[in-house]
Amino acid sequence: MGHNHTEGSNKKVLLFSFIIITGYMIIEAVGGFLTNSLALLSDAGHMLSDSISLIVALLAFRVAEKKASHNHTFGYKRFEILAAVINGVALILISLYIIYEAIERFSHPPEVATTGMLTISIIGLVVNILVAWIMLRGGDTENNLNIRGAYLHVLSDMLGSVGAILAAILIIFFGWGWADPLASVIVAILVLRSGYNVTKDAIHVLMEGTPEHIDVTDIIHTIEKTEGIQSIHDLHIWSITSGLNALSCHAVVDDQLEISESENILRKIEHKLEHKGITHVTIQMETVAHHHDNTILCQAKMKKPHDHHHH
């Protein structure tokens, strides 16, 4: 129930943020052209990536809600992670382009209409602070990779506005034309960093990496300490999507264990693992004889009619 509630508020947050950011991005792009400021244009370009990231994140939530089917037995929850990859890569590409543009401007700083630049970047900063506040208040920026990617876009955008404000002030008071491209390079480096981090985390999920905050040794210890379990093997722990961690393994149990007892052991393990952040647990129980024998016994056991509901 809690998961659905955060999903709902995450979607609302993304929609609000998208409307505000897109509206202001248009103003900033026009302002950047009129004032001839690369810092403003790079900020607007970054805001465009914000808009795209927010709409992609929103679509990801919509698609992830689709029910599981025979073709996609886990449903479409991974789409959120794909969206996070797209966001991360977009951030990296935008930052590289801004750096490329700025290098040209260092040698030939153009005339910049500083008053307009200052005004627009101050309003931009206010808009970004508002959106970041909305996201922090209502969205799950901590655990959801998708929301975190979008939030990092907005945060680095806020820094972009700060950079543009400082550049405008330096040009007004000291006539330092190079402050404009310098501000855009600093912003680009920050954007590059957040883009790299989001992409790395999302690829880790796609590569079925062990979720962060999950201590594998502790999990093995927890399962093996459970009464009736002798050992475990073929352990896999992975994330289906942000906040949805899964585990599968084979557990060797005592030979004389009744089915009802093994059911109880399973419930105990599931309960313990839920407290450790793993919600989707599949454990195949097998006896010592079976573990050292071969898979034929396993298949024979599987065919027992009274055993079909067993994990």
C-alpha positions as CSV (number, residue, x, y, z in Angstrom):
1,M,0.0,0.0,0.0
2,G,2.9,2.3,0.9
3,H,4.5,1.6,-2.5
4,N,1.3,2.7,-4.3
5,H,1.0,5.9,-2.2
6,T,4.6,7.0,-3.0
7,E,4.1,6.1,-6.7
8,G,1.0,8.4,-6.8
9,S,2.8,11.3,-5.1
10,N,5.8,10.8,-7.3
11,K,3.7,11.1,-10.4
12,K,2.0,14.3,-9.2
13,V,5.4,15.8,-8.3
14,L,6.7,15.0,-11.8
15,L,3.7,16.5,-13.5
16,F,3.9,19.8,-11.5
17,S,7.6,20.0,-12.0
18,F,7.3,19.4,-15.8
19,I,4.8,22.2,-16.3
20,I,6.8,24.8,-14.3
21,I,10.2,23.8,-15.8
22,T,9.0,23.7,-19.4
23,G,7.2,27.0,-19.2
24,Y,10.3,28.7,-17.8
25,M,12.7,26.9,-20.2
26,I,11.0,28.6,-23.1
27,I,11.4,32.0,-21.5
28,E,15.1,31.3,-20.7
29,A,15.9,30.1,-24.2
30,V,14.4,33.2,-25.8
31,G,16.2,35.3,-23.2
32,G,19.5,33.6,-23.9
33,F,19.2,34.4,-27.6
34,L,18.2,38.0,-27.1
35,T,21.0,38.7,-24.5
36,N,23.6,36.5,-26.3
37,S,24.5,34.7,-23.1
38,L,25.9,31.2,-23.3
39,A,25.4,30.7,-19.5
40,L,21.7,31.4,-20.0
41,L,21.5,29.3,-23.2
42,S,23.4,26.4,-21.5
43,D,21.0,26.7,-18.5
44,A,18.0,26.7,-21.0
45,G,19.5,23.6,-22.7
46,H,19.8,22.0,-19.3
47,M,16.2,23.0,-18.5
48,L,15.2,21.3,-21.8
49,S,16.9,18.1,-20.6
50,D,15.0,18.6,-17.3
51,S,11.7,18.7,-19.2
52,I,12.6,15.6,-21.2
53,S,13.8,13.8,-18.0
54,L,10.6,14.7,-16.2
55,I,8.3,13.6,-19.0
56,V,10.4,10.4,-19.5
57,A,10.2,9.7,-15.7
58,L,6.5,10.3,-15.8
59,L,6.0,7.9,-18.8
60,A,8.1,5.4,-17.0
61,F,5.8,5.4,-14.0
62,R,2.8,5.0,-16.3
63,V,4.4,2.1,-18.2
64,A,5.6,0.5,-15.0
65,E,1.9,0.3,-13.8
66,K,1.0,-2.0,-16.7
67,K,0.2,-5.5,-15.5
68,A,2.5,-8.5,-15.9
69,S,1.8,-10.6,-18.9
70,H,3.1,-13.9,-20.4
71,N,5.7,-12.0,-22.3
72,H,6.7,-9.8,-19.4
73,T,6.3,-11.9,-16.3
74,F,7.8,-9.2,-14.0
75,G,5.6,-6.6,-15.6
76,Y,7.1,-3.3,-17.0
77,K,8.8,-2.1,-13.8
78,R,12.2,-2.1,-15.4
79,F,11.1,0.7,-17.7
80,E,11.8,3.1,-14.9
81,I,15.4,2.0,-14.9
82,L,15.7,2.4,-18.7
83,A,14.3,5.9,-18.2
84,A,17.0,6.6,-15.6
85,V,19.6,5.5,-18.1
86,I,18.2,7.8,-20.8
87,N,18.2,10.7,-18.3
88,G,21.8,10.0,-17.3
89,V,23.1,9.8,-20.8
90,A,21.2,13.0,-21.8
91,L,22.9,14.8,-18.9
92,I,26.3,13.6,-20.0
93,L,25.8,14.6,-23.7
94,I,24.4,18.1,-22.8
95,S,27.3,18.8,-20.5
96,L,29.9,17.8,-23.1
97,Y,28.2,20.0,-25.7
98,I,28.2,23.0,-23.3
99,I,31.9,22.5,-22.6
100,Y,32.6,22.4,-26.4
101,E,30.6,25.6,-27.0
102,A,32.4,27.4,-24.1
103,I,35.9,26.7,-25.3
104,E,35.1,28.7,-28.5
105,R,33.8,31.6,-26.4
106,F,36.9,31.8,-24.1
107,S,39.0,33.0,-27.1
108,H,36.3,35.4,-28.4
109,P,33.9,36.5,-25.6
110,P,30.9,38.0,-27.4
111,E,28.9,41.1,-26.1
112,V,26.3,40.0,-23.6
113,A,23.3,42.0,-22.5
114,T,24.0,41.6,-18.9
115,T,21.0,43.2,-17.3
116,G,18.6,41.0,-19.1
117,M,20.8,38.0,-18.4
118,L,20.8,38.8,-14.6
119,T,17.1,39.3,-14.5
120,I,16.3,36.0,-16.3
121,S,18.8,34.0,-14.3
122,I,17.4,35.3,-11.0
123,I,13.9,34.2,-12.0
124,G,15.4,30.9,-13.2
125,L,16.9,30.3,-9.8
126,V,13.6,31.0,-8.0
127,V,11.8,28.6,-10.4
128,N,14.4,25.8,-9.8
129,I,14.3,26.3,-6.0
130,L,10.5,25.9,-6.2
131,V,10.6,22.7,-8.2
132,A,13.4,21.2,-6.1
133,W,11.3,21.9,-3.0
134,I,8.2,20.3,-4.6
135,M,10.3,17.2,-5.4
136,L,11.8,16.9,-2.0
137,R,8.5,17.4,-0.2
138,G,6.4,15.0,-2.3
139,G,8.8,12.7,-4.2
140,D,10.9,9.7,-3.2
141,T,14.3,11.3,-4.1
142,E,16.1,8.9,-1.8
143,N,15.1,5.4,-3.0
144,N,13.6,5.8,-6.5
145,L,16.3,6.0,-9.2
146,N,13.8,7.5,-11.6
147,I,12.8,10.4,-9.3
148,R,16.4,10.8,-8.2
149,G,17.6,11.3,-11.8
150,A,14.9,14.0,-12.4
151,Y,15.7,15.7,-9.1
152,L,19.5,15.8,-9.9
153,H,18.6,17.4,-13.2
154,V,16.7,20.2,-11.3
155,L,19.5,20.5,-8.7
156,S,22.3,21.0,-11.2
157,D,20.0,23.4,-13.1
158,M,19.7,25.4,-9.9
159,L,23.5,25.6,-9.8
160,G,23.3,26.7,-13.5
161,S,21.2,29.7,-12.5
162,V,23.6,30.6,-9.7
163,G,26.5,30.4,-12.2
164,A,24.6,32.7,-14.7
165,I,23.8,35.2,-11.9
166,L,27.5,35.4,-10.8
167,A,28.7,35.7,-14.4
168,A,26.3,38.6,-15.1
169,I,27.5,40.4,-11.9
170,L,31.2,39.9,-12.9
171,I,30.5,41.2,-16.4
172,I,28.5,44.2,-15.1
173,F,31.1,45.3,-12.5
174,F,34.4,44.1,-13.9
175,G,33.7,43.7,-17.6
176,W,35.0,40.1,-17.4
177,G,33.5,38.6,-20.6
178,W,35.1,35.2,-19.9
179,A,32.9,34.8,-16.8
180,D,30.0,33.8,-19.1
181,P,31.6,30.7,-20.7
182,L,33.4,29.9,-17.3
183,A,30.0,29.8,-15.5
184,S,28.7,27.4,-18.2
185,V,31.8,25.1,-17.9
186,I,31.4,24.8,-14.1
187,V,27.7,24.0,-14.5
188,A,28.6,21.5,-17.3
189,I,31.0,19.6,-15.0
190,L,28.4,19.4,-12.2
191,V,25.9,18.1,-14.8
192,L,28.4,15.6,-16.1
193,R,28.9,14.2,-12.6
194,S,25.3,13.8,-11.7
195,G,24.6,12.2,-15.2
196,Y,27.5,9.8,-14.7
197,N,26.2,8.7,-11.2
198,V,22.6,8.2,-12.3
199,T,23.7,6.2,-15.4
200,K,26.1,4.1,-13.3
201,D,23.4,3.2,-10.7
202,A,20.8,2.4,-13.4
203,I,23.2,0.2,-15.3
204,H,24.1,-1.6,-12.1
205,V,20.3,-2.5,-11.8
206,L,20.1,-3.6,-15.5
207,M,23.2,-5.8,-15.0
208,E,21.4,-7.6,-12.1
209,G,23.9,-6.2,-9.6
210,T,23.3,-6.8,-5.9
211,P,21.2,-3.8,-4.6
212,E,23.1,-1.2,-2.6
213,H,22.5,-1.4,1.2
214,I,22.1,-5.2,0.9
215,D,24.8,-7.2,2.8
216,V,25.1,-10.6,1.1
217,T,27.1,-12.2,3.9
218,D,24.4,-11.0,6.4
219,I,21.6,-12.5,4.2
220,I,23.4,-15.9,3.9
221,H,24.0,-15.9,7.7
222,T,20.3,-15.0,8.3
223,I,18.9,-17.8,6.2
224,E,21.4,-20.4,7.4
225,K,20.8,-19.5,11.1
226,T,17.1,-20.4,10.6
227,E,16.2,-23.7,12.3
228,G,16.0,-26.6,9.9
229,I,18.2,-25.1,7.2
230,Q,21.6,-26.8,6.8
231,S,23.1,-24.7,4.0
232,I,22.2,-22.7,0.9
233,H,23.6,-22.5,-2.6
234,D,22.7,-20.8,-6.0
235,L,22.0,-17.6,-4.2
236,H,20.9,-14.6,-6.4
237,I,19.9,-11.2,-5.1
238,W,19.0,-8.4,-7.6
239,S,16.7,-5.4,-8.1
240,I,13.7,-5.6,-10.4
241,T,13.4,-1.8,-10.1
242,S,14.1,0.9,-7.5
243,G,12.9,-0.3,-4.1
244,L,11.8,-3.8,-5.3
245,N,14.5,-6.3,-4.4
246,A,14.3,-10.0,-5.2
247,L,16.1,-13.2,-3.9
248,S,16.2,-16.8,-5.1
249,C,18.3,-19.7,-3.8
250,H,18.3,-23.4,-3.1
251,A,18.2,-24.4,0.6
252,V,19.4,-27.7,1.9
253,V,17.1,-28.9,4.7
254,D,17.0,-31.9,7.1
255,D,15.9,-35.2,5.5
256,Q,13.0,-35.9,7.9
257,L,11.4,-32.5,7.5
258,E,7.6,-32.5,6.9
259,I,6.1,-30.2,4.2
260,S,4.2,-28.2,6.8
261,E,7.5,-27.6,8.7
262,S,9.3,-26.5,5.6
263,E,6.4,-24.1,4.9
264,N,6.9,-22.6,8.4
265,I,10.7,-22.3,7.8
266,L,9.9,-20.4,4.5
267,R,7.6,-18.0,6.3
268,K,10.2,-17.3,8.9
269,I,12.9,-16.6,6.3
270,E,10.6,-14.4,4.3
271,H,9.7,-12.4,7.4
272,K,13.3,-11.9,8.3
273,L,14.4,-10.9,4.8
274,E,11.5,-8.4,4.5
275,H,13.1,-6.5,7.4
276,K,16.4,-6.4,5.4
277,G,14.8,-4.9,2.3
278,I,14.0,-8.0,0.2
279,T,10.4,-8.3,-0.7
280,H,10.3,-10.9,-3.5
281,V,11.7,-14.3,-2.2
282,T,11.8,-17.6,-4.0
283,I,13.5,-20.5,-2.1
284,Q,13.7,-24.1,-3.4
285,M,14.0,-26.6,-0.5
286,E,15.9,-29.8,-1.1
287,T,17.2,-32.6,1.2
288,V,20.9,-33.5,1.7
289,A,20.4,-36.6,-0.4
290,H,19.0,-34.6,-3.3
291,H,21.7,-32.0,-3.1
292,H,24.4,-34.6,-3.5
293,D,22.4,-36.7,-6.0
294,N,21.1,-35.2,-9.2
295,T,18.2,-33.2,-10.6
296,I,16.1,-36.3,-11.5
297,L,15.0,-36.6,-7.9
298,C,14.2,-32.9,-8.0
299,Q,11.9,-33.4,-11.0
300,A,10.3,-36.4,-9.4
301,K,9.6,-34.4,-6.3
302,M,8.2,-31.5,-8.3
303,K,5.6,-33.9,-9.8
304,K,4.1,-34.8,-6.5
305,P,0.5,-33.4,-6.6
306,H,0.5,-32.4,-2.9
307,D,3.7,-30.4,-3.4
308,H,2.7,-28.1,-6.2
309,H,1.9,-25.0,-4.0
310,H,5.4,-25.2,-2.5
311,H,8.1,-22.6,-3.2
